Amino acid sequence: MDGTQPTSFPNMNSQPGFSPEPGMPMGQTPSSMGQTSNDFSQMGTPMSDSNPMSFSPVQPGGVASQGAQVIEKPLKKDIGGLIKTIAIVILSLVSLTFIGLFIWMFIRYDEVQMDINSQIEVAVAEAKIEQAVNDEEEFSRREKLPYRTFKGPADYGELSFEYPKTWSAYIAADASNGGDFEAYLNPIEVNVVSKNTINALRVLILNKSFEAVAEDYQKAMERRNSNLTMQSVTTAKGITGNRYTGTIPGTELSGFIFIFKIRDKTAILQTDSVLFEGDYNTLLDSVRFDA
């Protein structure tokens, strides 16, 4: 031998705390140890951060998990921005709706106010007209006072009634020699007497029974196209008679007729126009005669 000392290797089996696996030859290390040593050798080799080819296995909570977190954050930001945009759009629509509603209500208020003002103006105008009419009627009523008394012939029951002092009276037939009595009354002056001229009052006392005169008016009511109507009435002084309303027979005048019995004769009080109805009714309530 050339005197060179052989290289000696430490006996792994002789290391303290080492126990060979059963059936393993002496001096042979377990496979796990070899792997461990390989792992140690790899771990002992540092990885360079500048090497783009170097990588390490994906571990829980490692680079992949961080990448997922990086992706989730932009998604959350996008969703939040979308919600804000929707909220702004909704608020804008609500605001526009309220603005439109306010404008509509303002226009309606203006229209209603104008309508109310117009109604007030119309009501005021109508009230003024009504007041003027009332004043005129009141003036006319006072102007008629005091009333005058009309008296017929004593032989014909001395018919009497009150009439306005503004009316004029005209006696066409005084029945002094018998026959019928005729008188006409009208405001200011009496109009020409005819069938178609209007006078406020016609006074007739006929030498004819009440039944015969009533029969003549009944025939007139039964004529074709007649609108004459009749009702039995009693005046304030207790005089009972027939009151006719409508077109006066033999004329085109529309008025009122009241007939009643005086002794063996018949009295007729007629107005030729419905315009005199108020004065006519007042006059009838003042009628008297001697039975």
C-alpha positions as CSV (number, residue, x, y, z in Angstrom):
1,M,0.0,0.0,0.0
2,D,1.3,3.5,-0.7
3,G,0.6,4.5,2.8
4,T,-2.4,6.7,1.8
5,Q,-5.1,6.6,4.5
6,P,-8.4,5.6,3.2
7,T,-11.2,8.0,3.5
8,S,-13.5,7.1,6.3
9,F,-17.1,8.1,6.4
10,P,-19.0,8.5,9.5
11,N,-21.3,5.7,10.3
12,M,-24.8,7.1,10.2
13,N,-25.9,4.1,12.2
14,S,-23.7,5.0,15.0
15,Q,-25.0,8.6,15.4
16,P,-26.9,9.1,18.6
17,G,-30.7,9.1,18.3
18,F,-30.6,7.2,15.0
19,S,-32.5,4.1,14.7
20,P,-32.4,2.1,11.4
21,E,-35.6,0.9,9.9
22,P,-36.3,-2.8,10.4
23,G,-34.7,-4.9,7.6
24,M,-32.5,-2.1,6.4
25,P,-28.8,-3.1,5.9
26,M,-26.3,-1.4,8.1
27,G,-24.8,1.6,6.6
28,Q,-27.8,2.4,4.3
29,T,-29.8,5.5,4.9
30,P,-33.5,5.7,4.6
31,S,-35.0,7.2,1.4
32,S,-36.6,9.9,3.4
33,M,-33.3,11.0,4.6
34,G,-32.2,11.3,1.0
35,Q,-35.2,13.3,0.1
36,T,-34.6,15.4,3.2
37,S,-31.1,16.1,2.2
38,N,-32.3,17.0,-1.3
39,D,-34.8,19.4,0.1
40,F,-32.1,20.8,2.3
41,S,-29.9,21.2,-0.7
42,Q,-32.6,23.0,-2.6
43,M,-33.4,25.2,0.3
44,G,-29.8,26.0,0.7
45,T,-29.8,27.4,-2.9
46,P,-31.3,30.9,-2.6
47,M,-33.8,32.0,-5.3
48,S,-33.0,35.2,-7.1
49,D,-35.9,37.7,-7.2
50,S,-34.5,39.0,-10.5
51,N,-34.9,35.6,-12.1
52,P,-38.2,35.6,-14.0
53,M,-38.1,31.9,-14.5
54,S,-37.9,31.1,-10.8
55,F,-41.2,30.2,-9.2
56,S,-42.5,28.5,-6.2
57,P,-45.4,26.2,-5.6
58,V,-48.8,28.0,-4.9
59,Q,-49.4,27.9,-1.2
60,P,-52.6,28.9,0.6
61,G,-52.6,32.6,1.2
62,G,-49.8,33.0,-1.3
63,V,-49.5,35.0,-4.6
64,A,-52.7,33.5,-6.2
65,S,-54.9,34.4,-3.2
66,Q,-53.5,38.0,-3.3
67,G,-54.3,38.1,-7.1
68,A,-58.0,37.2,-6.3
69,Q,-58.1,40.0,-3.8
70,V,-56.8,42.4,-6.3
71,I,-59.5,41.4,-8.8
72,E,-62.3,41.6,-6.2
73,K,-61.5,45.2,-5.2
74,P,-62.0,46.7,-8.7
75,L,-65.3,44.8,-9.0
76,K,-66.5,46.2,-5.7
77,K,-65.5,49.7,-6.8
78,D,-67.4,49.2,-10.1
79,I,-70.6,48.0,-8.3
80,G,-70.4,50.9,-5.9
81,G,-70.1,53.4,-8.7
82,L,-73.0,51.8,-10.6
83,I,-75.2,52.1,-7.5
84,K,-74.2,55.7,-7.1
85,T,-75.1,56.4,-10.7
86,I,-78.5,54.7,-10.4
87,A,-79.2,56.7,-7.2
88,I,-78.3,60.0,-8.9
89,V,-80.5,59.1,-11.9
90,I,-83.4,58.2,-9.6
91,L,-82.9,61.4,-7.6
92,S,-82.8,63.4,-10.8
93,L,-86.0,61.9,-12.1
94,V,-87.7,62.5,-8.7
95,S,-86.5,66.1,-8.8
96,L,-87.8,66.6,-12.3
97,T,-91.1,65.1,-11.4
98,F,-91.5,67.4,-8.4
99,I,-90.4,70.4,-10.5
100,G,-93.0,69.4,-13.2
101,L,-95.7,68.9,-10.6
102,F,-94.9,72.3,-9.0
103,I,-95.1,74.0,-12.4
104,W,-98.4,72.2,-13.2
105,M,-99.8,73.1,-9.8
106,F,-98.7,76.7,-10.2
107,I,-100.4,76.9,-13.7
108,R,-103.6,75.3,-12.3
109,Y,-103.5,77.7,-9.3
110,D,-103.2,80.6,-11.7
111,E,-106.1,79.3,-13.9
112,V,-108.3,78.6,-10.8
113,Q,-107.4,82.1,-9.5
114,M,-108.4,83.7,-12.8
115,D,-111.6,81.6,-12.9
116,I,-112.4,82.6,-9.3
117,N,-111.7,86.3,-10.2
118,S,-114.0,86.0,-13.2
119,Q,-116.7,84.4,-11.1
120,I,-116.4,87.1,-8.6
121,E,-116.6,89.8,-11.3
122,V,-119.7,88.1,-12.7
123,A,-121.3,87.7,-9.3
124,V,-120.6,91.4,-8.5
125,A,-122.0,92.5,-11.9
126,E,-125.1,90.3,-11.3
127,A,-125.5,91.6,-7.8
128,K,-125.3,95.2,-9.1
129,I,-127.9,94.4,-11.8
130,E,-130.1,92.7,-9.2
131,Q,-129.7,95.7,-6.9
132,A,-130.6,98.1,-9.7
133,V,-133.7,96.1,-10.5
134,N,-134.7,96.0,-6.9
135,D,-134.1,99.7,-6.5
136,E,-136.2,100.3,-9.7
137,E,-139.0,98.1,-8.4
138,E,-138.9,99.8,-5.0
139,F,-138.9,103.2,-6.7
140,S,-141.8,102.1,-8.9
141,R,-143.7,100.8,-5.9
142,R,-143.3,103.9,-3.9
143,E,-144.2,106.0,-7.0
144,K,-147.5,104.2,-7.2
145,L,-148.4,105.2,-3.6
146,P,-150.8,106.3,-2.4
147,Y,-153.3,104.1,-4.3
148,R,-156.4,105.5,-5.9
149,T,-159.9,104.1,-5.5
150,F,-161.9,103.1,-8.6
151,K,-165.7,103.0,-8.3
152,G,-168.2,101.6,-10.7
153,P,-171.9,102.6,-11.1
154,A,-174.0,102.2,-8.0
155,D,-176.7,100.4,-10.0
156,Y,-174.2,97.7,-10.9
157,G,-173.1,96.9,-7.3
158,E,-170.8,99.9,-7.0
159,L,-167.7,97.8,-7.8
160,S,-164.5,99.3,-6.3
161,F,-160.8,98.5,-6.1
162,E,-157.4,100.2,-5.5
163,Y,-155.1,101.0,-8.3
164,P,-151.7,102.8,-8.6
165,K,-151.8,106.6,-8.8
166,T,-149.5,106.5,-11.8
167,W,-152.2,104.8,-13.8
168,S,-154.8,106.7,-15.9
169,A,-158.4,105.6,-16.1
170,Y,-160.8,105.9,-19.1
171,I,-164.5,105.0,-18.9
172,A,-165.7,104.0,-22.3
173,A,-169.3,103.1,-21.3
174,D,-170.8,104.2,-18.0
175,A,-174.0,102.2,-18.3
176,S,-176.1,105.2,-17.3
177,N,-178.7,104.2,-19.8
178,G,-178.3,100.5,-19.2
179,G,-176.2,98.1,-21.2
180,D,-172.6,97.1,-20.3
181,F,-170.1,99.0,-18.3
182,E,-166.6,99.4,-19.8
183,A,-163.5,101.1,-18.2
184,Y,-159.7,100.9,-19.1
185,L,-156.7,101.6,-17.0
186,N,-153.0,101.9,-17.9
187,P,-149.8,103.5,-16.6
188,I,-149.5,107.2,-17.6
189,E,-152.2,107.0,-20.3
190,V,-154.7,104.6,-21.7
191,N,-153.8,103.0,-25.1
192,V,-156.3,103.0,-28.0
193,V,-158.9,100.4,-27.2
194,S,-158.9,97.4,-29.5
195,K,-158.5,93.7,-29.3
196,N,-154.8,93.7,-29.9
197,T,-153.7,96.8,-27.9
198,I,-152.3,96.3,-24.4
199,N,-153.8,98.0,-21.4
200,A,-153.0,97.1,-17.8
201,L,-156.7,96.6,-16.9
202,R,-160.0,96.2,-18.6
203,V,-163.1,96.4,-16.4
204,L,-166.4,95.0,-17.8
205,I,-169.7,94.6,-16.1
206,L,-172.0,92.6,-18.4
207,N,-175.7,92.3,-18.3
208,K,-175.2,88.6,-18.6
209,S,-175.3,85.8,-16.1
210,F,-172.2,84.3,-14.6
211,E,-173.0,80.8,-16.0
212,A,-173.4,82.2,-19.5
213,V,-170.1,84.0,-19.4
214,A,-168.3,81.0,-17.9
215,E,-169.7,78.8,-20.7
216,D,-168.2,81.2,-23.3
217,Y,-164.8,80.8,-21.8
218,Q,-165.2,77.1,-21.5
219,K,-165.8,76.9,-25.2
220,A,-162.7,79.0,-25.8
221,M,-160.7,76.6,-23.7
222,E,-162.0,73.6,-25.8
223,R,-160.9,75.1,-29.1
224,R,-158.0,73.6,-31.0
225,N,-154.5,74.9,-30.0
226,S,-156.0,76.8,-27.1
227,N,-153.6,77.2,-24.1
228,L,-156.2,78.8,-21.8
229,T,-156.5,77.3,-18.4
230,M,-158.9,77.9,-15.5
231,Q,-159.0,77.6,-11.7
232,S,-161.4,78.6,-9.1
233,V,-160.0,81.2,-6.7
234,T,-161.2,83.3,-3.7
235,T,-159.7,86.8,-3.2
236,A,-158.5,88.3,0.1
237,K,-161.9,90.0,0.4
238,G,-163.7,86.7,0.0
239,I,-164.8,87.1,-3.6
240,T,-165.0,83.7,-5.4
241,G,-164.7,83.4,-9.1
242,N,-162.9,81.8,-12.1
243,R,-159.4,82.8,-13.0
244,Y,-158.2,82.2,-16.6
245,T,-154.5,82.2,-17.6
246,G,-153.2,82.1,-21.2
247,T,-154.0,83.6,-24.6
248,I,-157.0,85.8,-24.3
249,P,-159.8,84.6,-26.5
250,G,-160.1,86.5,-29.8
251,T,-156.7,88.1,-29.4
252,E,-153.0,87.2,-29.6
253,L,-152.4,88.7,-26.1
254,S,-151.3,86.6,-23.2
255,G,-152.6,87.6,-19.8
256,F,-155.1,86.9,-17.0
257,I,-158.9,87.1,-16.6
258,F,-161.0,87.0,-13.4
259,I,-164.8,86.7,-13.7
260,F,-167.2,86.8,-10.7
261,K,-170.9,87.4,-10.1
262,I,-172.4,90.8,-9.1
263,R,-176.1,90.4,-8.4
264,D,-177.6,89.3,-11.8
265,K,-174.6,90.5,-13.8
266,T,-171.0,89.4,-14.4
267,A,-167.9,91.4,-13.7
268,I,-164.7,90.8,-15.7
269,L,-161.3,92.1,-14.7
270,Q,-158.7,91.4,-17.4
271,T,-155.0,92.4,-17.9
272,D,-153.6,92.2,-21.4
273,S,-150.0,91.3,-20.4
274,V,-148.3,89.1,-17.9
275,L,-146.0,92.1,-17.1
276,F,-148.7,93.5,-15.0
277,E,-149.2,90.3,-12.9
278,G,-148.0,91.9,-9.7
279,D,-150.2,94.9,-9.9
280,Y,-153.1,92.8,-11.1
281,N,-152.9,90.4,-8.1
282,T,-152.7,93.4,-5.7
283,L,-155.7,95.0,-7.3
284,L,-157.8,91.8,-7.1
285,D,-157.2,91.5,-3.4
286,S,-158.7,95.0,-3.0
287,V,-161.9,94.3,-5.0
288,R,-165.3,95.0,-3.3
289,F,-168.9,95.4,-4.3
290,D,-172.3,95.7,-2.8
291,A,-174.3,92.5,-3.1
